[in-house]
């Protein structure tokens, strides 16, 4: 590798040949564009499946509608949960780039099998119209059922790996201690959401249309092609990547050790001087690749894991004695938990836009013109289109303008951005309640309370729902991107991939909480309606969905109040350059050249 006088080596990063990465040759927005493109193609492949899998399970594979819905819910939940496992593997063993590559290949295999089964009738149950009451349709079973579930759960493994590693690998291309690159990293996270939006918009429209009108085999085939292109693109950027060096051990295990050691040492007395706590000597060989963290006077009870005693010397088991840096890593994750918990309610609100709002749309006028109707399953395209417009405006106009006044590369702090999204989600639910009141009033005014959805649409345009989608779309832009930036910036370098899993886990818990909340609400209000619950039954006109939306709006406001308390008490991790983080370029060049000579 030829070096110039302006080359600066990047600690903890290598190129694709294992040589120390340099700032001028590796990373930056050029490398990140390959990551963004891969993320866009992956979402193009998957979002179209997510909204139409119920139709495939029900109409083609003959699962009952409730069972089909449960299968899809299980699939989506598994995607999010597997992202945690894949993130641990990425941080400790396989590395982020390699995890993306493996996940993309696994996802391609899953999509190929899914396409194969959808194309050949012998892998499906006999053709039958499940919607006819006189039909006795055979449900998918035996080896064909095994093929289906192997396919979708290979897809879940791949999807989890992409979710876990793409945001972190993309952010690895920027140095947050460099003002210019810190600004670019903020742009990367904004454009990461834009990649999701661009890819998702194609999946939610064109791919869904192909599935419904040309066959699921052709629709799944398009998803396979999109994912295959994503895999090719991520490989194409290899010469320009900064690749994070894995430690070969699990940082999660080290954090668990802190809690175990703190409990074991709970009866020991904390020293007044934190310097008496255990830490690796900076002159030792083990410290060469150690990121030392300064002691902070928070969560002092965890400091007991680093207390040295007569029965606890430096050679003790790490389950009895931990370093100050280990303890500080544990403190950082613990401090982020309240922020994480405050974001679950927002996903609870999002779940309603993907379920009840779609049911609302099915009762309304869905005509876009004289010859085209918008399928209710494509309603999520509304917030996607809004995001497609808003993200460039926010990133290229609003952020630079605010940056002039705040001096913050991201315009506003991560937690301020998350808070803005949380309050907007409360506003979205309020708007949804008002729109539902109007929709029901139209039904009453035209004596259509018993109208059949789709077949007898109410004389009110489905685009009234665009107001709630618009507000929530802006909330998405603030909260979810803000969370990705926040978690990535605060967690230790050794567990960067796991940072994105905070967001995916928050979304998984929000979806699960939605199911629980609906059951609790119906149980608590079963005497309030003839259908035995605000949300029970199949006729929204006789239900009280507006009351449910008002309840979610109130819960969101309460959650935002709690969040203000949590955010005000949070102390950001110091981003200062420690002495051990600075490199002497000449010495590094000499060291690198010596290795090449060998």
C-alpha positions in Angstrom: 0.0 0.0 0.0 1.5 3.3 -1.1 1.2 6.1 1.5 1.4 9.9 1.2 2.2 12.6 3.7 -1.5 13.3 4.2 -2.4 9.7 5.2 -3.7 9.3 8.7 -4.1 5.8 10.1 -7.4 5.0 11.8 -7.2 3.1 15.1 -9.2 -0.2 15.2 -10.0 -0.1 11.5 -8.4 -2.1 8.6 -8.9 -2.4 4.9 -10.1 -5.5 3.1 -6.5 -6.9 3.1 -6.1 -6.5 6.8 -3.9 -3.5 6.7 -4.5 -0.4 8.9 -7.1 1.8 7.2 -6.2 5.3 6.3 -8.5 8.3 6.4 -7.8 9.5 2.8 -8.2 6.1 1.2 -10.9 4.5 3.2 -14.3 5.3 4.6 -16.3 8.5 4.2 -19.5 9.1 2.3 -18.2 7.3 -0.8 -17.9 4.0 1.1 -21.2 4.6 2.9 -23.1 4.9 -0.3 -22.5 1.2 -1.0 -24.0 0.5 2.4 -27.0 2.7 1.8 -27.7 1.1 -1.5 -27.6 -2.4 0.0 -30.0 -1.3 2.8 -32.4 0.2 0.1 -32.4 -3.0 -1.9 -32.9 -5.1 1.2 -36.0 -3.1 2.2 -37.2 -3.2 -1.4 -37.1 -7.0 -1.1 -38.8 -7.2 2.3 -41.4 -4.5 2.8 -43.5 -5.8 -0.1 -43.5 -9.3 1.5 -44.4 -7.9 5.0 -47.6 -6.3 3.8 -48.8 -9.2 1.6 -47.6 -12.3 3.4 -51.0 -12.6 5.1 -52.7 -12.9 1.7 -50.2 -15.5 0.6 -50.6 -17.6 3.8 -54.4 -17.3 3.6 -55.3 -17.5 -0.1 -52.5 -19.8 -1.4 -51.5 -21.9 1.6 -55.0 -22.0 3.1 -54.2 -20.9 6.6 -57.1 -19.4 8.5 -57.0 -15.6 8.6 -56.1 -15.4 12.3 -53.5 -18.2 12.0 -52.0 -16.4 8.9 -51.8 -13.2 10.8 -50.1 -14.9 13.7 -47.6 -16.5 11.4 -46.7 -13.1 9.9 -46.5 -11.6 13.4 -44.2 -14.4 14.5 -42.0 -13.9 11.4 -41.7 -10.1 12.0 -41.0 -10.5 15.7 -38.3 -13.2 14.9 -36.6 -10.8 12.5 -36.2 -8.2 15.3 -35.2 -10.6 18.0 -32.6 -12.4 15.7 -31.0 -9.0 15.1 -29.7 -9.0 18.7 -28.1 -12.4 18.2 -26.6 -11.4 14.9 -25.3 -8.2 16.4 -23.5 -10.1 19.2 -21.9 -12.3 16.6 -20.9 -9.3 14.4 -19.3 -7.5 17.3 -17.5 -10.4 18.9 -16.7 -12.9 16.1 -17.7 -12.4 12.5 -17.3 -8.7 12.1 -19.9 -6.2 10.8 -19.0 -6.4 7.0 -18.8 -10.2 7.0 -22.2 -10.4 8.9 -23.8 -8.2 6.2 -22.4 -10.5 3.5 -23.5 -13.7 5.2 -26.9 -12.3 6.0 -27.5 -11.2 2.4 -26.5 -14.6 1.1 -28.8 -16.4 3.6 -31.6 -14.0 2.7 -31.1 -14.8 -1.0 -31.4 -18.5 -0.3 -34.6 -18.0 1.6 -36.1 -15.9 -1.1 -35.1 -18.4 -3.8 -36.8 -21.2 -1.9 -39.9 -19.0 -1.4 -40.0 -18.3 -5.1 -39.5 -22.0 -6.0 -42.4 -23.0 -3.8 -44.7 -20.3 -5.1 -43.9 -21.3 -8.7 -44.5 -25.0 -8.6 -48.0 -26.3 -7.7 -46.6 -29.5 -6.4 -45.1 -27.6 -3.4 -48.5 -26.1 -2.6 -51.9 -27.5 -1.4 -54.5 -28.1 -4.1 -56.1 -25.0 -5.6 -59.2 -24.0 -3.7 -61.2 -20.8 -2.9 -60.9 -20.5 0.8 -63.4 -17.6 0.9 -66.3 -19.8 -0.2 -68.2 -21.2 2.9 -68.8 -24.5 1.0 -65.1 -25.1 0.3 -63.2 -27.6 2.2 -59.7 -26.4 1.5 -56.6 -28.5 2.4 -54.1 -26.5 4.4 -50.4 -26.7 3.7 -48.8 -29.6 5.6 -46.0 -32.1 5.6 -42.8 -31.5 3.7 -44.2 -28.5 1.9 -45.0 -26.8 5.2 -41.4 -27.5 6.2 -40.2 -25.9 3.0 -42.3 -22.8 3.6 -41.1 -22.3 7.2 -37.5 -23.0 6.4 -37.7 -20.4 3.6 -39.3 -17.6 5.7 -37.0 -18.2 8.7 -33.9 -18.2 6.6 -35.3 -14.9 5.4 -35.7 -13.8 9.1 -32.1 -14.7 9.8 -30.9 -12.7 6.9 -33.2 -9.8 7.7 -32.0 -9.8 11.3 -28.3 -9.7 10.2 -28.9 -6.8 7.9 -30.7 -4.8 10.6 -28.0 -5.6 13.1 -24.9 -4.8 11.1 -25.7 -2.3 8.3 -26.2 0.8 10.5 -23.0 0.2 12.4 -20.9 -0.8 9.4 -22.0 2.4 7.7 -21.3 4.5 10.7 -17.8 2.9 11.0 -17.0 4.8 7.8 -16.9 8.0 9.8 -14.8 9.3 12.7 -17.1 11.0 15.2 -14.1 12.8 16.7 -13.6 14.6 13.3 -16.0 17.5 13.0 -16.4 17.1 9.2 -16.9 13.3 9.4 -19.3 13.7 12.5 -21.5 15.9 10.3 -21.3 13.3 7.5 -22.3 10.5 9.9 -25.4 12.4 10.9 -26.2 12.7 7.2 -25.6 9.0 6.8 -28.2 8.2 9.4 -30.7 10.5 7.7 -30.0 8.9 4.4 -30.2 5.5 5.9 -33.9 6.2 6.6 -34.2 7.6 3.1 -32.8 4.3 1.7 -35.5 2.5 3.6 -38.1 4.8 2.2 -36.9 4.6 -1.4 -36.6 0.8 -1.3 -39.8 0.4 0.7 -41.8 2.6 -1.7 -40.9 0.3 -4.6 -41.7 -2.8 -2.6 -45.0 -1.4 -1.3 -46.2 -0.5 -4.8 -44.7 -2.2 -7.7 -43.7 -5.5 -5.9 -47.1 -5.7 -4.2 -48.9 -5.1 -7.6 -46.9 -7.8 -9.2 -47.7 -10.3 -6.4 -51.4 -9.5 -6.7 -51.7 -9.3 -10.5 -48.9 -11.5 -11.9 -48.5 -14.1 -9.3 -46.6 -14.5 -6.0 -43.8 -16.4 -7.7 -43.0 -13.4 -9.9 -43.3 -11.0 -6.9 -41.0 -13.2 -4.8 -38.6 -13.5 -7.7 -38.4 -9.7 -7.9 -37.5 -9.7 -4.2 -34.8 -12.2 -4.8 -33.3 -10.1 -7.6 -33.4 -7.0 -5.4 -31.6 -8.8 -2.6 -29.1 -10.4 -4.9 -28.2 -6.9 -6.3 -27.8 -5.7 -2.7 -25.3 -8.5 -2.0 -23.4 -7.5 -5.2 -23.3 -3.9 -4.2 -22.0 -4.5 -0.6 -19.2 -6.6 -2.1 -18.4 -3.9 -4.7 -17.5 -1.4 -2.0 -14.9 -3.6 -0.4 -11.8 -1.7 -1.5 -13.1 1.5 0.1 -14.4 0.2 3.5 -13.0 0.9 7.0 -13.5 -2.5 8.5 -13.8 -2.7 12.3 -11.4 -5.2 13.9 -13.3 -7.7 16.1 -11.9 -8.4 19.6 -12.6 -12.2 19.5 -14.6 -12.1 22.7 -18.1 -11.1 23.7 -18.4 -7.6 25.1 -21.9 -8.6 26.3 -20.2 -11.3 28.5 -17.9 -8.7 29.9 -20.8 -6.5 30.9 -22.6 -9.5 32.5 -19.4 -10.1 34.5 -19.7 -6.6 35.9 -23.1 -7.3 37.4 -22.0 -10.7 38.8 -18.9 -9.2 40.3 -20.8 -6.3 41.8 -23.2 -8.7 43.5 -20.4 -10.8 44.8 -18.6 -7.8 46.1 -21.7 -6.0 47.5 -20.5 -6.2 51.1 -17.1 -4.5 50.3 -16.6 -0.8 51.0 -16.0 1.5 48.0 -12.7 3.4 48.2 -13.0 7.2 48.4 -10.4 7.6 45.6 -11.6 6.0 42.3 -8.0 5.5 41.2 -7.8 2.6 43.7 -10.2 0.6 41.6 -8.8 -2.1 39.4 -7.7 -1.2 35.8 -5.3 -2.7 33.3 -1.9 -1.0 33.4 -1.6 1.3 30.3 2.0 0.0 29.9 0.9 -3.6 29.7 0.7 -5.7 26.5 -3.0 -6.2 27.2 -3.6 -2.4 27.0 -2.4 -2.0 23.4 -5.9 -2.3 21.9 -7.8 -1.3 25.0 -10.1 1.7 24.9 -9.8 3.1 28.4 -12.8 5.0 29.8 -12.5 7.5 32.7 -14.4 6.8 35.9 -17.7 8.6 36.3 -19.5 9.2 39.6 -22.7 7.5 38.6 -24.2 4.1 39.4 -21.6 3.8 42.1 -22.9 0.4 43.2 -21.5 -1.1 40.0 -18.0 0.2 41.0 -17.9 -2.6 43.5 -17.1 -5.0 40.6 -13.7 -3.3 40.4 -12.8 -3.3 44.1 -9.4 -4.9 44.9 -9.2 -6.8 48.2 -6.9 -9.2 49.9 -9.0 -12.1 48.6 -9.4 -10.5 45.2 -6.1 -9.8 43.4 -5.5 -8.9 39.8 -5.3 -12.6 38.8 -8.8 -13.2 40.1 -11.6 -14.5 37.8 -13.2 -11.7 35.7 -16.5 -12.9 37.4 -15.0 -11.5 40.7 -12.9 -8.6 39.6 -13.5 -6.3 36.6 -11.7 -3.2 35.2 -13.0 0.3 35.5 -13.4 0.4 31.8 -15.7 -2.7 31.9 -17.7 -1.0 34.7 -18.0 2.2 32.7 -19.3 0.2 29.7 -21.9 -1.4 31.8 -22.9 2.1 33.2 -23.3 3.4 29.7 -25.7 0.7 28.7 -27.6 0.9 31.9 -28.0 4.7 31.5 -29.6 4.1 28.0 -32.2 1.7 29.2 -34.7 4.3 30.4 -34.4 6.1 27.0 -35.0 2.7 25.3 -38.1 2.1 27.4 -39.6 5.5 26.6 -39.6 4.7 22.9 -41.7 1.5 23.1 -45.0 3.5 23.2 -44.2 5.1 19.9 -44.0 1.8 18.2 -47.3 0.9 19.9 -48.8 3.9 18.0 -47.1 2.9 14.8 -48.7 -0.6 15.0 -52.2 1.0 14.9 -51.3 2.8 11.6 -50.4 -0.6 10.2 -53.5 -2.3 11.4 -56.6 -0.3 12.4 -55.8 2.6 10.0 -55.7 0.1 7.2 -59.1 -1.2 8.3 -60.4 2.3 8.3 -59.1 2.7 4.7 -61.0 -0.4 3.7 -64.3 1.3 4.6 -63.5 4.6 2.7 -63.4 5.7 -0.9 -60.1 4.4 -2.3 -60.4 5.7 -5.8 -57.4 7.6 -7.1 -59.0 8.2 -10.5 -61.6 6.8 -12.8 -59.7 3.5 -13.4 -57.4 3.0 -10.4 -58.0 2.1 -6.8 -55.4 2.2 -4.0 -55.2 -1.3 -2.4 -55.6 -0.9 1.4 -52.4 -3.0 1.9 -50.5 -0.2 0.1 -51.7 2.5 2.5 -48.2 2.5 4.3 -46.9 4.2 1.1 -48.4 7.4 2.4 -45.9 8.1 5.2 -43.2 6.6 3.0 -43.9 9.3 0.3 -43.9 12.0 3.0 -40.5 10.8 4.3 -39.1 10.8 0.8 -39.9 14.5 0.6 -39.1 15.5 4.1 -35.7 13.8 4.7 -33.7 15.7 2.1 -35.4 19.0 3.2 -34.5 18.2 6.8 -30.9 17.1 6.2 -29.9 19.6 3.5 -31.8 22.7 4.7 -33.1 22.5 8.2 -30.1 20.9 9.9 -27.5 23.3 8.4 -29.6 26.3 9.4 -30.1 25.1 13.0 -26.4 24.1 13.2 -25.4 27.8 12.8 -27.2 28.6 16.1 -26.4 25.5 18.1 -23.0 24.6 16.9 -24.0 20.9 17.1 -23.2 18.8 14.0 -26.6 17.2 14.0 -28.4 20.6 14.5 -30.1 19.5 17.8 -28.9 16.8 20.2 -29.9 13.2 19.8 -32.3 13.2 22.7 -33.9 16.5 21.6 -34.6 14.8 18.3 -36.1 11.7 19.9 -38.2 13.9 22.1 -39.6 15.8 19.1 -40.6 12.6 17.5 -42.3 11.3 20.7 -44.5 14.4 21.1 -45.4 14.3 17.3 -46.5 10.6 17.7 -49.0 11.8 20.4 -50.2 14.5 18.0 -50.6 11.8 15.3 -52.9 9.7 17.5 -54.9 12.8 18.3 -55.3 13.5 14.6 -56.2 9.9 14.0 -59.0 10.2 16.6 -60.4 13.3 15.0 -60.4 11.6 11.5 -62.2 8.6 12.9 -64.9 10.8 14.4 -65.4 12.4 11.0 -65.4 9.0 9.3 -68.1 7.7 11.6 -70.2 10.9 11.3 -70.2 10.4 7.5 -71.4 6.8 8.1 -74.2 8.0 10.4 -75.2 10.9 8.1 -75.6 8.6 5.1 -77.2 5.7 7.1 -74.2 3.4 6.3 -73.3 2.2 9.7 -73.8 -1.4 8.5 -72.0 -0.9 5.1 -69.7 -3.7 4.0 -66.1 -2.6 3.8 -64.6 -2.4 0.2 -67.9 -3.4 -1.4 -69.8 -0.4 0.0 -67.3 2.4 0.6 -68.3 5.5 2.6 -68.4 8.8 0.6 -65.2 10.0 2.3 -61.8 9.8 0.6 -59.1 7.5 2.0 -56.7 10.4 1.9 -58.2 11.9 5.0 -56.0 9.3 6.7 -53.0 11.0 5.1 -53.1 13.6 7.9 -52.2 11.1 10.7 -49.7 9.4 8.4 -48.1 12.7 7.6 -47.6 13.7 11.3 -46.3 10.2 12.2 -44.0 10.2 9.2 -42.3 13.3 10.6 -42.2 11.7 14.0 -40.5 8.7 12.4 -37.8 10.9 10.9 -37.0 12.5 14.2 -37.2 9.6 16.6 -36.0 6.5 14.8 -33.0 8.2 13.1 -32.3 10.0 16.4 -32.3 6.7 18.3 -29.9 5.1 15.8 -27.5 8.0 16.1 -27.9 8.2 19.9 -27.3 4.5 20.6 -24.4 4.3 18.1 -22.6 7.4 19.6 -23.0 6.3 23.2 -22.2 2.6 23.3 -18.6 1.4 23.6 -16.7 0.6 20.3 -16.7 -3.1 21.0 -20.5 -3.3 20.8 -21.4 -0.8 18.1 -23.6 -3.4 16.2 -25.7 -4.0 19.3 -26.5 -0.3 19.4 -28.9 -0.6 16.4 -30.6 -3.5 18.2 -31.9 -1.2 20.9 -34.1 0.3 18.1 -35.2 -3.0 16.7 -35.9 -4.4 20.1 -37.9 -1.3 20.9 -40.0 -1.9 17.8 -40.5 -5.6 18.6 -41.7 -4.8 22.2 -44.0 -2.2 20.8 -45.6 -4.6 18.4 -46.0 -7.2 21.1 -47.4 -4.5 23.5 -49.9 -3.6 20.8 -51.4 -7.1 20.9 -51.6 -7.1 24.6 -53.1 -3.6 24.8 -55.9 -4.5 22.3 -56.8 -7.5 24.4 -56.8 -5.5 27.7 -58.9 -2.7 26.2 -61.5 -5.1 24.8 -61.7 -6.9 28.1 -62.0 -3.6 30.1 -64.7 -2.2 27.7 -66.7 -5.3 26.8 -69.8 -3.7 28.4 -69.4 -0.4 26.5 -70.5 -1.7 23.0 -72.7 -4.3 21.5 -69.7 -6.0 20.0 -68.2 -6.4 23.6 -65.3 -4.0 23.4 -64.1 -0.8 21.8 -62.2 -2.8 19.2 -64.1 -6.1 19.0 -66.0 -7.3 16.0 -65.5 -6.6 12.3 -67.6 -3.4 12.0 -65.6 -0.3 12.8 -68.7 1.9 12.5 -70.2 0.4 15.7 -66.9 0.3 17.6 -65.1 3.1 19.5 -61.7 3.2 17.7 -61.6 7.0 18.3 -61.6 6.4 22.1 -58.7 4.0 21.6 -56.8 6.6 19.7 -57.5 9.2 22.4 -56.2 6.7 25.0 -53.0 6.2 23.0 -52.6 10.0 22.6 -52.8 10.4 26.4 -50.4 7.5 27.0 -48.0 9.2 24.6 -48.2 12.5 26.4 -47.6 10.7 29.8 -44.7 8.8 28.2 -43.2 12.1 26.8 -43.4 13.7 30.3 -41.4 10.7 31.7 -39.0 11.0 28.8 -38.3 14.7 29.6 -37.3 13.6 33.1 -35.1 10.8 31.8 -33.5 12.8 29.1 -32.7 15.7 31.5 -30.8 13.4 33.8 -28.8 11.6 31.1 -25.2 12.4 30.9 -23.7 12.0 27.4 -20.5 9.9 27.1 -17.4 12.1 26.8 -16.2 12.3 23.2 -12.8 13.8 24.0 -9.7 12.5 22.4 -7.7 10.6 24.9 -4.0 10.5 24.7 -4.0 6.9 23.7 -6.4 7.6 20.8 -3.9 9.9 19.1 -1.3 8.4 16.7 2.1 9.5 15.5 1.7 9.1 11.7 5.3 8.6 11.0 5.7 5.8 13.6 2.6 4.2 12.2 3.9 4.3 8.7 7.1 2.8 9.8 5.3 0.0 11.7 3.1 -0.7 8.8 6.0 -0.8 6.3 7.9 -3.1 8.6 5.0 -5.6 8.6 4.9 -5.4 4.8 8.6 -6.0 4.6 8.2 -9.1 6.7 
